[in-house]
Amino acid sequence: MKLSLYAQYAALLDEVLDELVADGTLSAELDRKNVTVEPPRDPSHGDLATNAAMVLAKAAKTNPRTLAEAIRPKLEALPPVTSVEVAGPGFINLRLTPDAWRDELRTIIREGEEYGLSTIGGNERVNVEYVSANPTGPLHMGHCRGAVVGDSLARILEAAGFRVTKEYYVNDAGAQVDTLARSLHLRYREALGEDIGEIPEGFYPGDYLKPVGIVMAADYGDSLVEAPEAEWLPIFRKSAIKAMLDLIRYDLGLLGIHHDIFSSENELQQSGAVDRAKNTSEEVAAMGSAPSSVLSKSTTGSRVCAPSPVQEMTRPAVRNRMTLPDGFAATARGVCESTQFAPPGSSGSDFQQGPVMFWFPSNTNRV
């Protein structure tokens, strides 16, 4: 697989900077992660542009234009480059030969859908949770927008060489699913011929529950009409959630979106994992070995996340030694400000800085 044109010139620029390190112009310790090679904002400025001199000059204790002038002759020596211009405070613009673009078109045709793929992710695990609409009805346009954005992000990460798990977190705990079950019970009674009148305030009035009510009537007859709520509520809750998730999966399928896992909030809470994580967080905070927010119960109980700012995930630079609480397994690399986190009785696992860290019970169905 051949690198894209921009990736090729990013690699060539790295070689140029290595030469400047070798001759003493630059320090080997300079952080290059913010150096880019990309199309210039104004096409009249050239074919490629780099900010290398702008982002490296301060650390190199030199003027950006001076550094740009040192970079320019080395870029001019590259065969496909016809001209290099230092613009403004120190931006560098390049023009390429027409053959460079013709070769790139041939590469695109030859590689097809494989064009532009990279291994920069190094097969690191990343968990992308998106959509995760409450299973109380069909998706609306807002959900679909989030679905497209989330799926696009997951595909971009996959194309960049990350091992991506696409997760739908099912909010199947709490009062809203009990209300859904009671709404379905009304439609079940309606399917059996009862005049249910106006749907009570606070219930789900949508017609989407009518077909589910018909199925429930066919399965249970009138056996659950007069039964105590404690008897029929769990049955209707389970059936309603399944029916809504089937509907959601179908709608997402029309968009070409398919999640790897559907994770249950109810199952997570029933497992006791959230409480165990919270207790571990409090123990660690009491020990003074990590901030109390390193492990914290989220508003939905769905995950435990590191509190640090998101780092540039395509260039992991920091490796921290971290250990996870018993019964937890990692599904994604993440960010943590502490360099040592070792609560009593925990088992070790390394983490690199990355987009976000998720810890889940190790006995749940996750990759």
N, C-alpha and C positions, 0 to 999 in steps of 0.2 A: 504494500500500500504506500503510495507516494504522498508525501506531505503536500498540503495545499500551498499555493504560492505565498501566502502571508506567513504560514508556518516555516516555509523554506527560508524566507528572508529574516524571520526572527532568529532562526538557527544561525544564519550567516552573520547577523549582527552580533550574536553571542560570541562567535569566533573573532570578530573584530575587537570586541571589548576584551576578550582574552589576550589578544595581541597587545592592547594598551596596558593590561595588567603586567604582561611579560616585560614591557619596556619601561615600566615604572610610572607611566602616566596615571594609571588608576590603581587603587588598592584592591587586593583580592577579597577583602572583607566587605566591599560594597554590596548592598542589597539591590539586586536587579529586578525584583518581582514586579515593580510598577513600570518597567520598560515595555513599550508596546510597539508593534509594527501594524499599521492599519491604513485604510484608504484616507487620504486627506479630506477634510471637510469640504474644501473647494477643489473640484476635479481639475481646475486650471493650474493648481499648484504641483501636479504630478500624479504618479501612479501609486506611490507608497509614501508614508510619512512615519517618522519615529520621534519619540519624545526623549530618547536616551540621554542626550546632553542636558535636557531640562531637569530630569529627575535625579541624575547622578552628580551634577556639578556641585551642589552644596556640600554633600558628603565628601566629594573629591577636593573640596576647598579651592575651586576654580570658578571662572566665569562660564555660564552655559555656552555662549558663542565661542569662547576659546576652546572648550571641550568639543563642540560641534565641528570646529575647523580641524581638530585632531582626528576626528572620526571620518570626516569627509573624504580624504584621499584613499583611505582603505576601502570605503564603499565604492568609490569611483573605479577601483581596480577590479571589481567584480565584472565578469564578461557581459552579463545581460543588462548592466546598468549603463545608460547613455549619458546621464548627468545627475549631479547631486548638488542641491542648493540649500544653504543655511538661511533660514527665514526668521524674521522677527527676533525674539529674544534668544532663540537657539533651537528652533525646530529644524528638522532635517527632512527635506523632500527629495524623493528619488523618481527618476523616469527610467522606464525599461524599454528594451527593444521590442518591436512588434512580434518578433519570434518568441519572446518570453510568454506573451499572451496566447499565441497560437499553440505553443506547447501545453499551456494550461488547459486550453479547450480540448486538446487531444486527451489529456489526462482525465478530464471530466467525462468525456464520452466513454473512455475505456473503463473507468472505475464505476460509473453509474452511481447507484445508491451508496456504494462504499466510499465515494469521494468525500474527503474532509474528515473522516473518522480519525480519532487519535487514541493514544494509550496514556494520555496525561493523567488519567484517574488512577492508574496503577491497580485496577480491580478492587479499589477500596469500596467498602459497603456504604451505601447511602439510602436512607429511608425517606421517601417523599410521600407525605400524607396529603391528600387533596380531595375535594368535594365534601365527603363526610357530612352530608346533609342529614338532618334528623329523619329516621325512617317512619315518618308520619304522613307521607303523601308523595306525590310525584315531584320531580325536579322542576324548578322554574328557571327563567333565563339567567338569573344571578348565579345559580348553581352551575349552569352550563358554562358560563364565563370562567368560573373558577376551575371547572373540569378541564377546559382547553388550556388554560395557563399552566395548571399543575402537570398535565400530561406532556405538554411541550417541554417543561423544565425537566421532567423525568427522561424524556427522549434525548434531550441535549446532553444530560449527564451520562446517559448510556453511550451516546456517540463519542463522548470524551473519555471513555474507558472506565467509568465507574460501574460497580455492580449495584444496580438499583432495585429496590423493592418498592412497588407502588401500593400504597396502603389506603384503604377506606376505613376510617374509624367510625364504628356504628354506635351512635348515642342511644343505646337501648336500655338505659337505666334512668329512673326518675319518673316524675309525674306524667310527662307527656306521653309515654308509651302506655301507661295505665288508662289515660284518657282515650288514646287510640283504641285500646281493647274495648272500652265501654261503648265507643262509637260504633265499632264493628258489631257488638252485641245487639245494638239497635237495628243495624242493617240485617242481621241474622233473623231477628224477630220479624222484620218487615218482609223478608224473603219467605217466611212461613205464613204470611197473609195478614199479619197484625198491622193496624193503622197506627203508626208511631207518631203521627202528628209532626209538629215542628221539632227540629233538632234542638235539644237544649243548648243554651248558651255555654260556650267553653268546650263543646264537643267538636269533632271534625265533621263538617257538614258535606264534604265533597262526595260526588257520585262515584268516585274511584273505589269506595268501600262496598258499593252495591254488589259487584260480581263476587267479591270475597264473602259477603253475607250469604249469597246463593250457594257457594261451595260449602260453607259451614252448615247451612240448613240441610244440604244433601248428605253431609257426613254425620251429623248428630241428630237429625230430625228435631223433635221438640224437647229432647231430653234436658237441654240446658236453659230452657225458657224460664222455668220457675226455680231453678237450682240456685243455691246461695252464691253471691258474688265470689266469695273465697274459693268456690269450686270451679267456676267457669273463667274467672279473670286470667289465671295463668295460661289457660288453653287459648283464649282469644288473643292474649298478648303475643304469644309465640306465633300464632297463625297470621296475625296482622303484620307483625314485623317481617316475617318471611315473604308475605305477599308484596309489601312495599319495597323490600330489597329486590325482589324479582322484577318489579316495575322499574326501579332505579337502574338495575343492571341492563335491562332492555334499552332504556333511553340512552344510557352511556354507550352501549354497543352501537347505536345508530350514529354516534360521533366517532366510532372506532376506538373507544376508550375501554380498556380492560384492566382492572386492578389485580395484583397478585394475591392480596389477602384482604379479607374483611374481618376486622378485629372488633370484638365485642367489649364495650365498656362494662356491661353487666358481669361478664365472665372475669374481666380483670379485677373488678371490685370484689367479687365473690372469692377470688383466689387469695385475697388478703395481701397481695403484693404492694398495693399503694400504702397501706398502713405500715408494712415492714420497711418500705423505703423511707417513709416519714420518720419512723423511729430511728432508723440508721442515721438520717440527717441530723436529728437532735443529738444523738450520741457523738457524732463527729464534731458538731458545733461546740458541745460541752468540752471535748478534748482540745479544742482550739487548733485543730490541724487543717481545717478547711472552713470556708464561709458556710453559714447555715443554708444558704440558697443553692449550694451545689446539688443537694437532693431536696426536692420540694414537691409537694402534692400539687398537681396542676388543677385548674378550675374544673376540668372534666374528669380528672383522674386517669387520663389516658397515657401520660408519659412523665418521665422525670428527665429534666434537661439541664445542661450546664448553663450558667447565667452569663457567660462571657459574650462580648460582641462577636458577631459573625466575622470570620476571617476569610481571606481569599482562598476558596476551596481548591482551585486548580494548581496551587503551588504550596502544598503542605510543607511547613518549614520547622515546626516545633513538635517534638515528641515528648509527651509527659508520661511518667509512670503512674498509672492509676490502677486501683483494684476495685472490683465491684462487690456489692453486698451478696451474701449467699442467696441463691435462688434467682439471680439475675444474669442475663446474657446481653451482650452488646449486638445491635443490628446496624449501627452506623458509627462512623468515626465522628469525633466531636471536639468541642472547644472546652478547655477547663483552665482556669487561671492558676489553680494550685498545682505545684509540681509533685506533690506527694499526697495521696489520699488513700489511707489504708485503715478502714474501720476494723475492729476486732472480728476475727472469724471470716474474713473475706478472701476471695480468690482473685488472682492477678490477671490483668488484661491490659495490653498497651493501647493507647489512643493517639492518633495524630490530630493536629488541629484541622478542623473542617467546618462544614456548614452548621451542623447541629448534632448533638449527641442524644440518642434514645437508649434508655435501659428498660428492658421488659423482663417479665418472669421467664426463666429459661425453659419452662415446660409448655410455653405457649407455641402456637403454630406459626413460627416466623423463621425466615431464612437469615 
